[in-house]
Amino acid sequence: MRTKPPGWAESLLRLFLKPDVFASVSGDLLEQYRDSILPARGLMRADRWYLAQVVGFVCRKTLPWAALFAGAFLARGVWDVLRPTTDFHTRSQVSTAIAAALLLASGFSIAWRSGSFFAGAAAGFATTATACVLSIGGNAVLLALWHDPHVMSAIAASGGLDEAFSLPAMLILPGMALGGIGGLVGAGTKRFSRSA
């Protein structure tokens, strides 16, 4: 019987932690996994426990970026309702630039910490996936609180409810790509600064 958690989960954990922190955290999790969780829960439930621990670390590292990303998305929607327009060009450029900057920074930050390019892509994915959940929840709350005919008309004119609820999910793959670019720069900068 296997006595270690899935290797891919450990690799994911490695992407989100500094190398010296990873050794300590990974060792503590592995000890707990082998000594108490696996004997008490069995292999599948122990693997789920380990994965939940890893997801917890990933969320703690990316939640601030995801909250900023979701906040920017929600603020754009509120602005479109408060200041209706027929020309969304400038607003789209600004909101796209803010989103791209946040994803690049997220990828850079996480890759700088771990030293791995792949950490940036993983951070971009985690950031946009978490922001998707936050944005959809935020839009649902806003809609529940604020749904008079003027608001509904402004929402329809700015892309409709479909856009408000589906666009965050459509940004996950581009978010992963932008996080990867930020990760490439972050990991490269880290390696360059070590060698200098």
Secondary structure, DSSP 8 states (H G I E B T S, - for coil): ---S--HHHHHHHHHTS-HHHHHHHHHHHHHHIIIIIHHHH-HHHHHHHHHHHHHHHHHHHHHHHHHHHHHHHHHHHHHHHHS--S--HHHHHHHHHHHHHHHHHHHHHHHHHH--HHHHHHHHHHHHHHHHHHHHHHHHHHHHH---HHHHHHHHHTTHHHHHHHHHHHTHHHHHHHHHHHHHHHHHHHHHHHH-
